[in-house]
Amino acid sequence: MAHIKKRFKGWIFAALVFAGIMFMLIVYGGPTIKGLFKAKTAKAPWAQGAKAGTGAEQTAGEKTEENKIVQVVVHKAAISDFEDVLPAMGTIRGSKEIELRFEVNGVLDAINFKEGDFIKRGDVVAVLNQQDALLKVEYSQSKLKTAQTQMLTAKKKLEIHQKLYGIGSIIKSKLEEVALEYENAKSQVTSAEKEVAFAKQEVQKAYMVSPIDGVMGAKDVEAGEFITSNTKIAVVVDISNVFAEIGIIERDIPKIALGQDAKITVDAYPDTEFKGVIDNVLPMVEGKSRTITCKVKIDNASGKLLPGMFARGSIYVFSQKAAIVLPSTCLRDKNNDGALDSAFVVDQDNIAHLKDLQVGYITTDN
């Protein structure tokens, strides 16, 4: 019995070893055997026909691949109103910005405004010390009185000599001499009157008045300073109408023209659009920014837009009613001449065909 058990254990051990060997042959030897089998098959004469049949099937597959329907993304064309808007940025400027300066030199006596005050045309903005000017007026007026007295004296003298000449008491040359004295006295009076007018005008020049209705900017001087005709006192700005000075890059210059509509927004009123039109396009491209300055005129009756505000503009460079709008990616150059003149159009059978198109306007996207 012990002998049978020992033998049975030997068989179990042998079976396990055999199973292990077979497992290793299957796992590691299978690919090698398969490769050897393929190599022998390829060398066999009967395998040539099978290879030719496989090539025919491959060619048919390639043809099927070539004739395979290609799925594409289709854009549905529709008639709609089209607008091309050119974005730009710039600064708000007053329609008139006038620097105020005195015509004469003097000491600034008073300033009659604060920054941001609204003033009317003719309002006195600042005053120079008038002491010297008033002295000149008094001196010229005294000279005028002296000249007027001398003229009256010369006139009476002429009247007396005319009577004496009438009765033959004096000769004619004496009368003519007195007449010349009277004419000289009259010219002295005329000169003195002009001096008085000039002195009064000098007094008026001591008063600076605003030439327009507008808002006062920052003042550059203080009372008590000595002022010359080159000293800027302040700037008055007309804001009833303002300009948005915006920069246009070189490639967009051909799109800009006078009279085009534009809309401007500012950070102070982000939800408000201010309508305007292009009023002027400067004829020079700035060197550093490589942009051309375009002025958009805006009605500012509300007074919300102030000089110096940062402006964002939208210029409507093209518009078309009832236009067929397509993405630019749909267009093709049929003749390879650089012009986009065609597009694939889907027929009723859902097959795309290349059709000629007449393109009216092209943007970056449409």
Summary of the structure (lengths in Angstrom):
residues: 366
radius of gyration: 51.4
end to end distance: 98.2
largest distance: 201.1
contacts: 952
relative contact order: 0.15
helix: 39%
strand: 33%
